[in-house]
């Protein structure tokens, strides 16, 4: 399962901070974030080379979106649409609220279950589908403060990873994007500490069994609204367990 940490601070210069780990089959080919789609020149995202979609992306309007599998739904089903298309659909919009309203009309029967995150420097939403048999998708506004989204949902107490790591993130000093200070969150995203009573799959960084693990990590900050192009910072690492492995993505 993947992990998304969200810090919402509406009155701050940087009202949205995000940390994201992608956990995936390690033999599933992918490309680092870039402008991979000629028909979507305003989108910067990682590319899943199997299905052509993405797990996380940003557009030139400052909209950020990510998709996570729900529990027991790992893998690609050729009979259904790729969940990675949902992120690209969200990034077709210039506003997170508009994107969320549009995605509420999608047909759950076309996708395996998912947790979709859509945000900008004003709003942040969690869109949930429990699978092809779900009557509809649901949307929930993400509260202020620090939240954690996993395959089990937002701030779900049944998630051992959430129970262990969410308090740690809430007590840790927040990143300072203006100063390039992300060290604490970088360290936490590479943490291999396993919660009591859990298996290695509940660590933040999953080294795990051969064939599955954490394949990349992202740290993103969105600046408060101002005249001109919204500023977003994206730091990326293909090996978040290695110190000083993060680098800036050109947006």
N, C-alpha and C positions, 0 to 999 in steps of 0.2 A: 504494500500500500504506500501511497505518497503522503507527504505532510506539507501543510501550508500554515504558516504562522502569520497572523495579521495584527498589526497595531494601528488602531484608528484613533487619531488625535485631532478632532475637527478644528480646534483653535490654534493649532501649531503651524509653523511655517511649512513643515513636512507632515501633512495630516494623515498620510498613509505610508506605512512601512510593511514590507512583505519579505518573508523568508520561505523558500520552497525547495523541498527535496523530491526528486523524481526517483521512484523505485520501480524497476522494470526488469524484464528478461534481458540479461546482459548481451545476448546475441541478436537483439532487435536493433537493426541499424538506425542511426539517427544523425542529424547534422546540428551543429551549434547554432544558436540564434543568429538570424540574418534576415535579409529581405529575399526570401526564397520563392515567393509567389508573384509572377509577372502580372497576374490579374488583380493582385492586392499589393500594390507598391507601397502603401502606407503602413504595412504590417511588418514588424520584426518579431520573429518567433523561432524556436527550435523546430526542426522538421523531423517527423517520424517517417522514415523512408519506406516502411511497410505499407501504411495506409494513406500517407500523404498529408496528414493533419499535423496537429501540434499539441503539446501538453501545457504550454505556457507562452504567452505573447503579449506584446504592447503595440498600440498603433500611434500614429502621429498626433492624434487628438488627446492622448493621455489615458486612454482606456486600457485596462490590464485585465487579462482573463486567463484562467487555468482550469484544467479538468482533472479530476481524480476518479479512479474506479471506486465503486463501493465494494464492500466486503464480499468475497467469493465471486467476483466478476472479472478477474484478471484475464487478459488475453483478447485477441482479435477474433471476432465472429464474422466470417465472410458473408453470412446471410443478412447481416445488419449493417447499418451505416457506422462509420468510425466515430467514436466519441471525440476524437481530435478535430473533427469538423466543427464541433460546437464552439470551440475557442475562436476559430476563424469567423464563424457566424457572428459571434459577439463583437469581434474586432471590426466588423463591417460598419459599426455604429460609432458616432462621435461622442456619445454620452452613455455612461454606464446604466443609468435609469432607463433610457430608451432601449438599450440592448436587452435588459432584463425583461421589460414588457414584451418585446418581440419574441424572446425565447420561451415565454410562458405559453405561446401558441404552438410549440412544436409537438410532434406526435411521439409519445413515449415508446410505442411499439416498434419504432425504427432503430432503437438503441438499446444496448445493455445498460444496466443501472449506472448512474454517475452522480458525482457532486461537482457542480460547476461554480466557479468563483468569477464574479464580474465586478469591477470597481474602477473608480477614477479618484480624483482628489476631493470629491464631494460625497460620493455614495459608495457603498460596498454591499454586495448581495451574495447569498448562497442559494443556488438553484439546485433542487434535488429531484431525481427520478429514481424510483425504487425498482425499475426494470420495465421490460416490454409489456407486462400485464398491468402496470400502474394506470389508473384512470386519467391522471394528469401529472404535470410537474408542479412542484411547489417552490416558492421563493420566500426567503427569510432575510431581513436586513441584518447585517452583521453589527453587533453592538460596539460602542466605544470601548477602548482599552484593548488588551491583548487576547486574541482568540486563537484556537487551533482547529484546523479542519483536517480530518483523516478519512479513511474509507468508511468509518462508522459515523461520520457526520461532524457537526460543529460542537466543540466543547463537550463531547460525549463522555460521560463518566464511565462507560463500559470499555472505553479504549484505554488499555494499560499505558500506551505511549502518551496519550493526552494527560492521564492522571499523574504521570511521572514528570514529563517535560514542561507542561503548561505552567505550573508554579515556578519552575526555574526561569522560564522566559519572563514571567511577570516580575520576578525579583531582580533580573539582570538589568544593567544599564542599557538604555535604548541607544541604537546607533545614532551617529551625528553625521548625516550625509554631507553637510557643508565642509566638515573637516576630514571627510574620507575615513571616518572612524566606524568600523564595522567589526572590530576584532572579536568582541564577545559573541555576537551572533554567528560569525564565521566558525568559531570554535564549537558552538552548540550544534550547528548543522552537521558537523563532522563527528559528533559524540557517539561513541559505541557502547555507552553504559546501558545495560539492559535492566528494565524495571524488575523488582522482586516478583518472582513467580512467573515471569514471562520468558519467551524464547527470543533468539537473536533478531527475529523479525520485528520486535517492538523497540529496538534501538532507533535513535534518530538517523544515524548512518548505518545502513545494513550491509555488512560484508557478506554475511549469510552463506548459504549453500551455493556451490557453483551453478551458474546459470541465472541467478536472480540477486539483485542488490540495488543499492543507490547508485544511479548512473550520472547524476548531475545535481547541482545545487545553484539556486539563484537568490540574490538579495536585491530588492527593488524599493525605491523611494519615489513618491510622487509629491511634487511641490504644490503649495496652495495656489489657487487661481490668481492669475495676474494677466495683464494685457500682453498679447503675443502668444507664442507657442507654449503649451504646458511643458514644464521640464520634468522628465523622468530619468532616474539613474538606475542602471541595471548592471550589477556585478554578477559574474558567472564563473562556475568552476565545474570541470568534468571530474575532479577528484577532491571533493570537499574535506576529506579526511587528512589531506596534506596541507600543511601550513603555507600561507601566502600563495595559494593556488588560484585565488579569484582574480579576474581581470574585468575591465570595463567592456560592455557591449556598446558599439557605436549606434546611437539612436538618431 
